Amino acid sequence: MTTTAPMKRRAILAFMLDRPGVLNKIAMLIRRKMYNVETLTVCKTTQPGTSRMTITLREDSDDKMRQVIKQIEKSTEVISARELDMNESFWREVAIVKLEADEGRLETLKRTYPFETLDSQGNGCFIVQVTGTSQLIDDFLKDAGSDSIIDVARSGFTAMEK
C-alpha cells in the first residue's frame, strides 16, 4: 500500500474592490479550476473601498499556482494577486475551543500554549482562544485531548508579508 504525501499548502493574497459578489466570483473561479479552498479570510483594508482576501489551498505545481493567480487577476474587481512565500510571511489562525478540564489541567496547558480564557462556565467547562500557527493550534488540540474537547471553531488563515 502506498501513501501519498499531502500536497504543499499555498496562500494567495489578493486585493480587490469591496463590492457585492466579488468573493463568490473568486471562489467559483478557483472551484472551476478543481481546487478545494482550504481556508478563506476576507477583511477591509485601510484603503477605503478595498478588501484583502487570503486564500489557502494545497498544490505542488508552481505552474498551476501561477495559472490560478493569473485567472484571479483577470477579474475586473481584482487590484492585485500574488502567492505568499511561507518563509517570508506570517500565517496565523484563531481557534475558539470549548473544553472540559480542571484548573490544574488548564494551568498545565497554559505553560506550553499561549491562550486566553474567554469564559469559565462552571463544572470544569471553559472556553479558550488560541492564536498562532496552525501547527500550534493542532498541537494544543492534541494535548488537550479529544475526550476533553466539546467544540472547536477555527478562523482559517490570515497572512502578511514580513
Contacts in CASP RR format, 6 or more apart in sequence:
PFRMAT RR
TARGET T0000
AUTHOR 0000-0000-0000
METHOD contacts of the structure
MODEL  1
MTTTAPMKRRAILAFMLDRPGVLNKIAMLIRRKMYNVETLTVCKTTQPGT
SRMTITLREDSDDKMRQVIKQIEKSTEVISARELDMNESFWREVAIVKLE
ADEGRLETLKRTYPFETLDSQGNGCFIVQVTGTSQLIDDFLKDAGSDSII
DVARSGFTAMEK
6 58 0 8 1.000
7 58 0 8 1.000
7 59 0 8 1.000
7 60 0 8 1.000
8 58 0 8 1.000
8 59 0 8 1.000
8 60 0 8 1.000
9 38 0 8 1.000
9 56 0 8 1.000
9 57 0 8 1.000
9 58 0 8 1.000
9 86 0 8 1.000
10 56 0 8 1.000
10 57 0 8 1.000
10 58 0 8 1.000
10 59 0 8 1.000
10 65 0 8 1.000
10 83 0 8 1.000
11 54 0 8 1.000
11 55 0 8 1.000
11 56 0 8 1.000
11 83 0 8 1.000
11 84 0 8 1.000
11 86 0 8 1.000
11 89 0 8 1.000
11 91 0 8 1.000
11 157 0 8 1.000
11 159 0 8 1.000
12 53 0 8 1.000
12 54 0 8 1.000
12 55 0 8 1.000
12 56 0 8 1.000
12 57 0 8 1.000
12 65 0 8 1.000
12 68 0 8 1.000
12 69 0 8 1.000
12 72 0 8 1.000
12 81 0 8 1.000
12 82 0 8 1.000
12 83 0 8 1.000
12 84 0 8 1.000
13 52 0 8 1.000
13 53 0 8 1.000
13 54 0 8 1.000
13 81 0 8 1.000
13 82 0 8 1.000
13 83 0 8 1.000
13 84 0 8 1.000
13 159 0 8 1.000
13 161 0 8 1.000
14 26 0 8 1.000
14 52 0 8 1.000
14 53 0 8 1.000
14 55 0 8 1.000
14 72 0 8 1.000
14 78 0 8 1.000
14 80 0 8 1.000
14 81 0 8 1.000
14 82 0 8 1.000
15 45 0 8 1.000
15 50 0 8 1.000
15 51 0 8 1.000
15 52 0 8 1.000
15 53 0 8 1.000
15 78 0 8 1.000
15 79 0 8 1.000
15 80 0 8 1.000
15 81 0 8 1.000
16 22 0 8 1.000
16 26 0 8 1.000
16 50 0 8 1.000
16 51 0 8 1.000
16 52 0 8 1.000
16 53 0 8 1.000
16 75 0 8 1.000
16 77 0 8 1.000
16 78 0 8 1.000
16 79 0 8 1.000
17 49 0 8 1.000
17 50 0 8 1.000
17 51 0 8 1.000
17 77 0 8 1.000
17 78 0 8 1.000
17 79 0 8 1.000
18 44 0 8 1.000
18 49 0 8 1.000
18 50 0 8 1.000
18 51 0 8 1.000
19 77 0 8 1.000
22 51 0 8 1.000
22 75 0 8 1.000
22 77 0 8 1.000
22 78 0 8 1.000
23 40 0 8 1.000
23 42 0 8 1.000
23 53 0 8 1.000
25 75 0 8 1.000
25 77 0 8 1.000
26 53 0 8 1.000
26 55 0 8 1.000
26 72 0 8 1.000
26 75 0 8 1.000
26 78 0 8 1.000
27 37 0 8 1.000
27 40 0 8 1.000
29 71 0 8 1.000
29 72 0 8 1.000
29 75 0 8 1.000
30 37 0 8 1.000
30 55 0 8 1.000
30 57 0 8 1.000
30 68 0 8 1.000
30 72 0 8 1.000
31 37 0 8 1.000
33 67 0 8 1.000
33 68 0 8 1.000
33 71 0 8 1.000
35 57 0 8 1.000
35 59 0 8 1.000
35 68 0 8 1.000
36 57 0 8 1.000
36 58 0 8 1.000
37 55 0 8 1.000
37 56 0 8 1.000
37 57 0 8 1.000
38 56 0 8 1.000
38 57 0 8 1.000
38 58 0 8 1.000
39 54 0 8 1.000
39 55 0 8 1.000
39 56 0 8 1.000
39 93 0 8 1.000
39 155 0 8 1.000
39 156 0 8 1.000
39 157 0 8 1.000
40 53 0 8 1.000
40 54 0 8 1.000
40 55 0 8 1.000
40 56 0 8 1.000
40 156 0 8 1.000
41 53 0 8 1.000
41 54 0 8 1.000
41 155 0 8 1.000
41 156 0 8 1.000
41 157 0 8 1.000
41 158 0 8 1.000
42 51 0 8 1.000
42 52 0 8 1.000
42 53 0 8 1.000
42 54 0 8 1.000
43 51 0 8 1.000
43 52 0 8 1.000
43 158 0 8 1.000
44 50 0 8 1.000
44 51 0 8 1.000
44 52 0 8 1.000
45 51 0 8 1.000
45 52 0 8 1.000
50 79 0 8 1.000
54 84 0 8 1.000
54 157 0 8 1.000
54 158 0 8 1.000
54 159 0 8 1.000
56 156 0 8 1.000
56 157 0 8 1.000
59 65 0 8 1.000
59 68 0 8 1.000
65 83 0 8 1.000
69 81 0 8 1.000
69 82 0 8 1.000
69 83 0 8 1.000
72 78 0 8 1.000
72 81 0 8 1.000
73 80 0 8 1.000
73 81 0 8 1.000
84 91 0 8 1.000
84 159 0 8 1.000
84 161 0 8 1.000
88 161 0 8 1.000
88 162 0 8 1.000
89 159 0 8 1.000
89 160 0 8 1.000
89 161 0 8 1.000
89 162 0 8 1.000
90 159 0 8 1.000
90 160 0 8 1.000
90 162 0 8 1.000
91 133 0 8 1.000
91 134 0 8 1.000
91 157 0 8 1.000
91 158 0 8 1.000
91 159 0 8 1.000
92 131 0 8 1.000
92 132 0 8 1.000
92 133 0 8 1.000
92 157 0 8 1.000
92 158 0 8 1.000
92 159 0 8 1.000
93 131 0 8 1.000
93 132 0 8 1.000
93 133 0 8 1.000
93 134 0 8 1.000
93 137 0 8 1.000
93 154 0 8 1.000
93 155 0 8 1.000
93 156 0 8 1.000
93 157 0 8 1.000
93 158 0 8 1.000
94 129 0 8 1.000
94 130 0 8 1.000
94 131 0 8 1.000
94 132 0 8 1.000
94 154 0 8 1.000
94 155 0 8 1.000
94 156 0 8 1.000
95 129 0 8 1.000
95 130 0 8 1.000
95 131 0 8 1.000
95 137 0 8 1.000
95 140 0 8 1.000
95 141 0 8 1.000
95 152 0 8 1.000
95 153 0 8 1.000
95 154 0 8 1.000
95 155 0 8 1.000
96 118 0 8 1.000
96 127 0 8 1.000
96 128 0 8 1.000
96 129 0 8 1.000
96 152 0 8 1.000
96 153 0 8 1.000
97 127 0 8 1.000
97 128 0 8 1.000
97 129 0 8 1.000
97 130 0 8 1.000
97 140 0 8 1.000
97 141 0 8 1.000
97 144 0 8 1.000
97 149 0 8 1.000
97 151 0 8 1.000
97 152 0 8 1.000
98 125 0 8 1.000
98 126 0 8 1.000
98 127 0 8 1.000
98 149 0 8 1.000
98 150 0 8 1.000
98 151 0 8 1.000
98 152 0 8 1.000
99 125 0 8 1.000
99 126 0 8 1.000
99 128 0 8 1.000
99 144 0 8 1.000
99 148 0 8 1.000
99 149 0 8 1.000
99 150 0 8 1.000
100 123 0 8 1.000
100 124 0 8 1.000
100 125 0 8 1.000
100 126 0 8 1.000
100 148 0 8 1.000
100 150 0 8 1.000
101 109 0 8 1.000
101 124 0 8 1.000
101 126 0 8 1.000
101 144 0 8 1.000
101 148 0 8 1.000
102 124 0 8 1.000
105 148 0 8 1.000
106 117 0 8 1.000
106 126 0 8 1.000
106 128 0 8 1.000
109 115 0 8 1.000
109 140 0 8 1.000
109 143 0 8 1.000
109 144 0 8 1.000
112 143 0 8 1.000
113 130 0 8 1.000
113 136 0 8 1.000
113 139 0 8 1.000
113 140 0 8 1.000
113 143 0 8 1.000
114 130 0 8 1.000
114 131 0 8 1.000
114 132 0 8 1.000
115 128 0 8 1.000
115 129 0 8 1.000
115 130 0 8 1.000
115 131 0 8 1.000
115 140 0 8 1.000
116 128 0 8 1.000
116 129 0 8 1.000
117 126 0 8 1.000
117 127 0 8 1.000
117 128 0 8 1.000
118 127 0 8 1.000
118 128 0 8 1.000
118 129 0 8 1.000
119 126 0 8 1.000
119 127 0 8 1.000
120 126 0 8 1.000
121 127 0 8 1.000
125 150 0 8 1.000
130 136 0 8 1.000
130 137 0 8 1.000
130 140 0 8 1.000
134 157 0 8 1.000
137 154 0 8 1.000
141 149 0 8 1.000
141 152 0 8 1.000
END
